């Protein structure tokens, strides 16, 4: 788009309920933009947006860990059963969902308590999450000036360092937090695009002051001893993430303008084998 677009002023909202934030149809989030690009496509994005998925219970542990680490999130309901197989446990679980709470088995509650304690004991993550040193779950809305698309982000935690520099912190639980696993996760799940998008949001809202803001991922293993690994992406990663966001924003703007949310292709795709498979089979059979 080359024509000038109307840019709506940024908005910063404290205390916006998470369900209202995620249900907003006037803006697009980082996860939405990532869903527009491969391996997703606009048609799948639009269907998922128009047909919200049912609650996924595998997210409960992550929500509970966020609450205990950040102090923000839905109330927990501890269900004193060893598993969900008994009918009484299922009834209590469903009642908790209806009340807007996160149900946890007692053993899982003990686990997230241990995870939060491991965060507090970490020499870097502990001070980073010091209560009162930052803002949790603040909703930011702004307009992308190039496309006119209304955007939104909701950083987990935003503390200011001693030198006044704003830090945008995203806390994630994972199966593995070694460097190789995290490199793969960052690329495959588009976390570098998320980091670039959130940084664009806080800068559009003028939350960073005179210094360039930093973005830090805090990854934590979901198995004992609940190891913590803090990651700050390098400049090339953030640059590529921003380029992905630009492509996704233009795709979103075009789909909204035309009303056409295309799938993967409208013609036959000429498909080779993956390069690694082609090389292996050449060595094996040719």
C-alpha positions, 0 to 999 in steps of 0.5 A, a space after each residue: 500500500 502506497 497511499 497514506 492511511 489514517 493512523 489511530 492514536 495508540 491506546 494503553 489499557 490496564 486491567 482489561 480482562 484477557 478474554 476481552 483482549 483476545 476477542 477483539 476483532 478490530 485489531 490483530 495480534 502477534 499470534 494472528 499475524 503468525 497464523 497468516 503465514 506458512 505453515 498457516 494461511 489466511 483462510 485458516 486464520 479467518 476460520 479460526 477467528 470466526 470459530 473460537 476453539 474450545 478451552 485447551 486444558 494443556 494451557 492450564 499449567 501455563 496459565 497457573 505458572 503465569 499467575 504465580 510468577 507474574 501475580 496476574 491471571 485467573 484464580 486457581 482452583 485446586 482439585 484434590 484428586 490424583 487425576 481427572 478420571 473420577 466423575 467428581 473430579 470432572 464435575 469440580 473441574 467443569 464448575 471451576 471453568 464456568 466460574 472463570 477459574 483455572 482448575 489444577 490437580 493437587 500434584 500440578 499445583 505443587 509443581 507450579 508452586 515449585 516452578 515459581 520458587 525456581 524463578 524466584 531463586 534464579 539470580 537473574 529471573 528472580 530480580 527481573 520479576 520483583 513485585 512492584 518493579 514493573 507492569 503485568 499484562 498491560 494491553 497495548 493497541 496501535 496502528 501500523 502506519 504503513 498498512 493502517 492495520 490496528 494491532 494489539 499486544 499484551 506483554 507479560 511483564 514490563 519492568 524498568 531497569 536501574 538505568 531506566 531502560 524498559 524491558 519487555 519480558 515474555 515468560 514461557 514454559 517448555 519441555 526443553 530449555 537448552 540452547 538448541 531446543 530454544 533456537 528451534 522453538 523460536 524459529 518454528 513458532 515465530 517467537 522472533 516475530 513476536 519479539 519484534 512485534 511487541 517492541 514495535 508496540 511499546 515504541 508506538 505507544 511511547 512507553 520506552 522513553 529515550 532508550 531502545 527497549 529490550 525484549 527478553 524471553 524467560 523459558 522454564 522447563 516443566 520438569 524438575 528441577 524446573 530450569 530457567 533459561 533467559 534469552 535475548 534475540 540478536 539483531 538479525 533475528 529481530 530484523 527477520 522477525 520484523 520482516 515477517 510481520 511486515 509481510 503478514 500485515 500487508 497480507 492481512 490488510 489485503 485480505 480485509 480490503 478484498 474480502 478474499 482470504 485465500 488458502 495455500 494455492 489455487 493451482 497445482 503445486 510442483 513439489 520436490 522432496 525436502 533438500 535433506 531427503 533428496 540428498 540422502 536418497 541420492 547417496 543411498 540409491 543413485 
